Structures are given as C-alpha cells and as structure tokens.
C-alpha cells in the first residue's frame, strides 16, 4: 500500500513540475490562446482548433477578450496575441516568453471633417486632432511621425497656434462625434481612427481620409513592409521548446493571413460565429478587412521590423516597453 501511495505522489510531483509554468499539454487540455477584441482577432479567423506535428496533436483553446484585460489574460495563457509594446514590456518585467511573429501591421488613418486640400502633416498645425488609443502603439507611432517632421504637439482642449493639439477620446464613436460637432460650427478638425471605424466615418459622416499612417511610417522608416508592428504573437518559453509545434503554429497563422486577405467577408463571419463576444461586425466590407492589415511576419525575419517600432516607442515613452529593448533570447529563433 505504501508503495502505491509513493508512486502516486511521484506521478503527481512530476505533473506539477511539468505544468508549473502554465504550458501543460495533454489530450484534454492542450494549449490556451488568447487575443484582444478588434482587428487583431482576425488573426484567429481561420485558425483550426488543433495543430498537428509528426508525433502529436495539440488542442488549441482560443478566446477573445477585451483589450483592457489582455495583459492579465496573456500572462495566464500559453500563447497570446498582444499589442506589440506589451510583449516587450511583459518580457522586461520577468515573464519568460518568446516573440513568435508580428500578426497585424497597423490599421490607423487620419480623417478630416472638411474638403480642404492636405499635402503633409504640417496641415495639422494649429488644429485640433481627436484621437483614440492614448499610450498605444498607434498613438506613439503618430507622435513619432509628428516629432520626426519637426512638428510640436501637446494635449489640450483648444486648438493652439503653432502646434498640433491632441485630445484623446474613449473610442472611435467619440472621435466622430467631436468631428461632427466641429463641422457644424465651421471648424476644421482632424481625427485619428482605426478600421473599421474609419470607413464608417467616411460613409456616414462624409469625412475625408487624408493620411494613411501605415504608409507614412513605412516611408519614414524605409521599411520593407507596408505598416508597423501593431500586434504580435507570443508564447511561453516552455511552449517554444517544441520547435516543430511552433513552426506548425506559425504556418497556420501565415496561411490564415492569406486566407483572410482572399476571403475577407467569410473571415469576419467566421470570427463572429466562433467568438460571439467580439465587436467586429459581419457587415464590414472586404476592403475594410484588408485595411486591417493582417499579415504574419515570423521571427527572426521580422526582428528588425519589430525593433523599428520599439525604437520609436522608446523616444516617446520608454516605460511602454519596460524601459529597454528586449534581449536576444526574446526572439524565437526557429
């Protein structure tokens, strides 16, 4: 009897040690994968519930959560899609994770509430710019573009001569409301919005798109990619010890990105069916989905591209990435 008890305890101890870091795999549980609501969720639209290697079949339990809790949920999950700066921040705070790929590459645009001709960012000087996402990667990319153009900017409630005045709003609908009110008063203002709110604002309010921030960033940084690293795929280091599994997972994400680009309407319908809690609307058009810029750029090929974004963020708010660039081990080497 004592021998049986000892054997049971040894098995239990082994299981605890293997599962200690939340990367415990068995036929019932598999791996957990979480993503934030919105455009990044499209990166999961066609991902199957299993990943097969030559020797094993891994179940993938996927979920979509609000952006407000993605940091907490990512730490608890085996695999996660997170804002690009958050990945570096989590690593720099001691979380043993690896960066697998960039999966969304920016979906931010600047709109005007008037038909005035706009040629470059200097047109925003002396104007109000209502923006979403304070402190997010897109926000800091926008600030970086202004800074690199030698344009002074600050937060404020009223337009100020000689600089761009930014007022942050809770979401895209608030940005559109402020722009509409200003238009009634005859005031030319601008808004920084993400898809699919951009197309909604153009179609319903008659606003005009004046800048594609992805294109501006690619031109300014001389990037080979059309955009910037906005959301990325990370996994616990223990998960990454199975390199065949990770390679299969990355292939699934690459295939999904191509499928989303070729079947945008079906992709939205699928993500809405699988993840009923997502805010993505099945009514958004194929063009809008393409402008969400879902594309997989795997490590280590995407390292320089990712670090371009980190360098820009460092110049605006180093704390947003944990104060420093991540060490080389952070990048999955394949």
C-alpha positions as CSV (number, residue, x, y, z in Angstrom):
1,X,0.0,0.0,0.0
2,X,2.8,2.4,0.9
3,X,4.5,1.7,-2.4
4,X,1.3,2.6,-4.3
5,X,1.0,5.9,-2.4
6,X,4.6,6.7,-3.1
7,X,4.1,6.0,-6.8
8,X,1.0,8.3,-6.9
9,X,2.9,11.0,-5.2
10,X,5.8,10.7,-7.6
11,X,3.5,11.0,-10.6
12,X,1.7,14.0,-9.1
13,X,5.0,15.7,-8.4
14,X,6.1,15.1,-12.0
15,X,2.9,16.6,-13.4
16,X,3.2,19.6,-11.1
17,X,6.8,20.3,-12.3
18,X,5.9,19.9,-16.0
19,X,2.8,22.1,-15.7
20,X,4.3,24.7,-13.3
21,X,4.5,27.4,-16.0
22,X,1.1,27.1,-17.5
23,X,2.2,25.1,-20.5
24,X,0.9,21.7,-19.6
25,X,-0.3,19.7,-22.6
26,X,-2.5,16.7,-22.6
27,X,-5.2,15.3,-24.8
28,X,-7.9,17.1,-23.0
29,X,-6.4,20.5,-22.3
30,X,-3.8,21.3,-24.9
31,X,-2.7,25.0,-25.1
32,X,-4.7,28.2,-24.4
33,X,-4.5,31.0,-26.9
34,X,-6.0,34.5,-26.2
35,X,-6.4,37.6,-28.4
36,X,-7.7,41.1,-27.8
37,X,-11.0,42.2,-29.3
38,X,-10.9,44.2,-32.6
39,X,-8.8,43.9,-35.7
40,X,-6.2,41.6,-34.1
41,X,-8.9,39.0,-33.6
42,X,-8.9,38.5,-37.3
43,X,-5.5,36.8,-37.0
44,X,-7.5,33.9,-35.4
45,X,-10.3,33.8,-38.0
46,X,-9.2,30.7,-39.8
47,X,-7.1,29.0,-37.2
48,X,-8.1,25.4,-36.5
49,X,-8.7,24.0,-33.1
50,X,-5.8,21.6,-33.4
51,X,-2.2,21.8,-34.5
52,X,-0.7,18.5,-35.7
53,X,3.0,17.6,-35.7
54,X,4.5,14.3,-36.8
55,X,4.1,12.8,-33.3
56,X,1.3,14.7,-31.6
57,X,-2.0,16.5,-32.0
58,X,-2.3,19.7,-29.8
59,X,-5.7,21.1,-28.9
60,X,-5.8,24.9,-29.1
61,X,-8.4,26.6,-26.8
62,X,-8.9,30.1,-28.3
63,X,-10.6,33.1,-26.7
64,X,-11.1,36.8,-27.5
65,X,-11.1,39.2,-24.6
66,X,-11.5,43.0,-24.2
67,X,-8.3,45.0,-24.7
68,X,-8.5,46.2,-21.2
69,X,-7.7,42.7,-19.7
70,X,-5.4,41.4,-22.4
71,X,-2.2,41.9,-20.3
72,X,-3.6,39.8,-17.4
73,X,-5.0,37.1,-19.7
74,X,-1.8,36.9,-21.8
75,X,0.2,36.1,-18.7
76,X,-2.2,33.3,-17.8
77,X,-2.3,31.9,-21.3
78,X,0.2,29.6,-23.1
79,X,0.0,31.6,-26.3
80,X,-1.3,35.1,-26.9
81,X,-1.8,37.9,-29.4
82,X,-0.9,41.2,-27.7
83,X,-0.1,44.8,-28.5
84,X,3.5,45.0,-29.8
85,X,4.8,47.1,-27.0
86,X,3.1,45.0,-24.3
87,X,5.1,41.9,-25.5
88,X,8.4,43.7,-24.8
89,X,7.0,45.1,-21.5
90,X,6.0,41.7,-20.3
91,X,9.4,40.2,-21.1
92,X,11.3,43.1,-19.5
93,X,9.2,42.5,-16.3
94,X,10.5,39.0,-16.0
95,X,7.9,36.9,-17.9
96,X,9.6,34.0,-19.6
97,X,8.0,34.5,-23.1
98,X,9.2,34.5,-26.7
99,X,8.1,36.6,-29.6
100,X,7.0,34.4,-32.5
101,X,5.6,36.8,-35.1
102,X,4.0,40.1,-35.9
103,X,0.4,39.4,-36.9
104,X,-1.2,42.8,-37.6
105,X,0.6,45.7,-39.1
106,X,-1.4,48.8,-38.4
107,X,-4.9,50.0,-39.4
108,X,-4.8,53.7,-38.4
109,X,-5.8,56.7,-40.6
110,X,-6.2,60.4,-40.2
111,X,-9.5,61.9,-41.3
112,X,-10.6,65.5,-41.9
113,X,-14.1,66.9,-41.4
114,X,-13.6,69.3,-44.4
115,X,-12.7,69.2,-48.0
116,X,-9.6,71.3,-47.6
117,X,-6.6,70.1,-49.5
118,X,-3.9,68.4,-47.3
119,X,-0.4,67.6,-48.5
120,X,1.6,66.7,-45.4
121,X,1.4,66.6,-41.6
122,X,2.1,70.3,-41.3
123,X,-1.6,70.8,-42.2
124,X,-2.4,69.6,-38.7
125,X,-0.5,72.5,-37.1
126,X,-2.9,75.0,-35.3
127,X,-5.7,72.4,-35.5
128,X,-7.4,70.0,-33.1
129,X,-6.8,66.3,-33.6
130,X,-9.2,64.0,-31.8
131,X,-7.5,60.6,-31.3
132,X,-8.1,57.1,-29.9
133,X,-5.7,54.8,-28.1
134,X,-3.8,57.1,-25.8
135,X,-0.4,55.4,-25.0
136,X,-1.0,52.6,-27.5
137,X,1.5,51.7,-30.3
138,X,-0.5,53.5,-33.0
139,X,-0.7,56.6,-30.8
140,X,3.1,56.6,-30.3
141,X,3.7,56.0,-34.0
142,X,1.6,59.1,-34.7
143,X,3.5,61.1,-32.2
144,X,6.8,59.8,-33.6
145,X,5.8,60.9,-37.1
146,X,5.0,64.4,-35.9
147,X,8.3,64.5,-33.9
148,X,10.3,63.4,-36.9
149,X,8.7,66.0,-39.0
150,X,9.7,68.7,-36.5
151,X,6.1,69.4,-35.6
152,X,5.3,70.5,-32.0
153,X,2.3,68.8,-30.4
154,X,0.6,68.7,-27.0
155,X,-2.6,67.5,-25.3
156,X,-5.2,70.2,-24.9
157,X,-8.8,71.3,-25.1
158,X,-8.5,74.0,-27.7
159,X,-6.5,74.5,-30.9
160,X,-3.3,76.4,-30.3
161,X,-1.3,78.3,-33.0
162,X,2.0,76.8,-33.9
163,X,1.4,73.2,-32.7
164,X,-0.9,70.2,-33.1
165,X,-3.3,69.9,-30.2
166,X,-4.3,66.3,-29.4
167,X,-7.4,65.4,-27.4
168,X,-7.8,61.7,-26.6
169,X,-11.2,60.1,-26.7
170,X,-12.6,56.8,-25.4
171,X,-13.3,55.3,-28.7
172,X,-13.9,55.9,-32.4
173,X,-17.5,57.0,-31.9
174,X,-16.5,59.8,-29.6
175,X,-13.9,61.0,-32.2
176,X,-16.6,61.0,-34.9
177,X,-19.0,63.0,-32.6
178,X,-16.4,65.6,-31.9
179,X,-15.5,66.0,-35.5
180,X,-19.2,66.3,-36.5
181,X,-19.9,69.0,-33.8
182,X,-16.8,70.9,-35.0
183,X,-18.1,70.7,-38.6
184,X,-21.4,72.2,-37.6
185,X,-19.5,75.1,-36.1
186,X,-17.5,75.6,-39.2
187,X,-14.3,74.4,-37.6
188,X,-11.8,72.2,-39.5
189,X,-10.5,69.4,-37.2
190,X,-8.9,66.0,-37.7
191,X,-9.4,62.6,-36.2
192,X,-7.1,59.6,-35.8
193,X,-9.2,56.4,-36.2
194,X,-8.7,52.7,-36.8
195,X,-10.6,50.5,-39.2
196,X,-13.4,49.6,-39.3
197,X,-14.4,53.0,-37.7
198,X,-12.6,54.8,-40.5
199,X,-14.9,53.6,-43.3
200,X,-17.9,54.1,-41.1
201,X,-16.9,57.7,-40.5
202,X,-16.4,58.3,-44.2
203,X,-19.7,56.6,-45.3
204,X,-21.9,58.1,-42.6
205,X,-20.4,61.4,-41.8
206,X,-18.8,62.3,-45.1
207,X,-15.3,62.8,-43.6
208,X,-12.3,62.5,-45.8
209,X,-9.2,60.3,-45.4
210,X,-6.1,62.5,-45.6
211,X,-3.3,60.2,-44.2
212,X,-2.6,56.5,-44.1
213,X,-0.3,56.2,-41.1
214,X,1.0,52.8,-42.2
215,X,2.2,54.3,-45.5
216,X,3.7,57.4,-43.8
217,X,5.6,55.2,-41.3
218,X,6.9,52.8,-44.0
219,X,8.2,55.7,-46.0
220,X,9.7,57.4,-43.0
221,X,11.4,54.3,-41.7
222,X,12.3,52.9,-45.1
223,X,10.7,49.7,-44.1
224,X,10.3,46.8,-46.5
225,X,6.8,46.2,-45.1
226,X,3.7,48.4,-45.5
227,X,3.0,49.3,-41.9
228,X,4.3,48.9,-38.4
229,X,4.3,46.2,-35.8
230,X,1.0,46.7,-34.1
231,X,0.0,43.3,-32.6
232,X,2.2,40.2,-32.1
233,X,2.1,36.6,-31.3
234,X,3.9,35.4,-28.1
235,X,4.2,32.1,-26.3
236,X,5.7,30.9,-23.0
237,X,9.3,29.8,-23.4
238,X,8.4,26.3,-22.3
239,X,5.9,26.0,-25.2
240,X,8.7,27.1,-27.6
241,X,10.9,24.2,-26.6
242,X,8.8,22.1,-29.0
243,X,10.1,23.9,-32.1
244,X,8.1,21.7,-34.5
245,X,4.9,22.7,-32.8
246,X,5.8,26.4,-33.0
247,X,6.7,26.1,-36.7
248,X,3.3,24.4,-37.4
249,X,1.6,27.1,-35.4
250,X,3.4,29.9,-37.4
251,X,2.5,28.2,-40.6
252,X,-1.2,28.2,-39.5
253,X,-1.0,31.9,-38.8
254,X,0.7,32.6,-42.2
255,X,-1.9,30.5,-44.0
256,X,-4.7,32.3,-42.1
257,X,-3.4,35.7,-43.0
258,X,-3.5,34.8,-46.7
259,X,-7.0,33.3,-46.3
260,X,-8.3,36.5,-44.6
261,X,-6.9,38.6,-47.4
262,X,-8.5,36.4,-50.1
263,X,-11.8,35.7,-48.2
264,X,-12.4,38.8,-46.1
265,X,-16.2,38.6,-45.8
266,X,-16.0,35.0,-44.8
267,X,-13.3,35.7,-42.3
268,X,-15.4,38.2,-40.4
269,X,-18.4,35.9,-40.5
270,X,-16.2,33.1,-39.1
271,X,-14.7,35.2,-36.3
272,X,-18.1,36.4,-35.3
273,X,-19.5,32.9,-35.2
274,X,-16.6,31.4,-33.2
275,X,-16.2,34.4,-30.9
276,X,-19.6,35.9,-30.4
277,X,-18.2,38.4,-27.9
278,X,-16.1,40.2,-30.5
279,X,-17.1,43.7,-31.6
280,X,-16.3,43.0,-35.2
281,X,-19.4,43.4,-37.3
282,X,-20.3,41.0,-40.0
283,X,-21.4,43.9,-42.1
284,X,-17.9,45.3,-42.7
285,X,-16.7,45.1,-46.2
286,X,-13.9,43.1,-47.8
287,X,-11.9,46.3,-48.3
288,X,-12.1,47.2,-44.6
289,X,-10.8,43.8,-43.6
290,X,-7.9,44.2,-46.0
291,X,-7.2,47.6,-44.4
292,X,-6.9,45.9,-41.0
293,X,-3.5,44.7,-42.3
294,X,-3.5,41.1,-41.1
295,X,-0.1,39.7,-42.1
296,X,2.2,37.3,-40.4
297,X,5.9,38.2,-40.3
298,X,7.7,35.5,-38.3
299,X,10.8,35.8,-36.2
300,X,13.7,36.0,-36.7
301,X,13.0,37.6,-40.1
302,X,10.7,40.2,-38.5
303,X,13.1,41.3,-35.7
304,X,14.4,44.4,-37.4
305,X,10.9,45.4,-38.4
306,X,9.7,44.9,-34.8
307,X,12.6,46.8,-33.3
308,X,11.9,49.8,-35.6
309,X,8.6,50.2,-33.7
310,X,10.3,49.7,-30.3
311,X,12.9,52.4,-31.1
312,X,10.1,54.8,-32.0
313,X,8.2,54.0,-28.8
314,X,11.4,54.4,-26.7
315,X,11.6,58.0,-27.9
316,X,8.1,58.8,-26.8
317,X,7.7,56.7,-23.7
318,X,10.3,54.1,-22.8
319,X,8.2,52.7,-19.9
320,X,5.7,51.4,-22.5
321,X,8.2,48.7,-23.4
322,X,9.7,48.2,-20.0
323,X,12.5,50.8,-20.3
324,X,14.8,48.9,-22.7
325,X,15.0,46.7,-25.8
326,X,14.4,43.0,-25.0
327,X,17.4,40.6,-25.0
328,X,18.1,38.4,-28.0
329,X,16.6,35.4,-26.3
330,X,13.2,37.1,-26.5
331,X,13.1,36.4,-30.3
332,X,12.1,32.9,-31.3
333,X,15.0,31.5,-33.3
334,X,13.3,28.6,-35.0
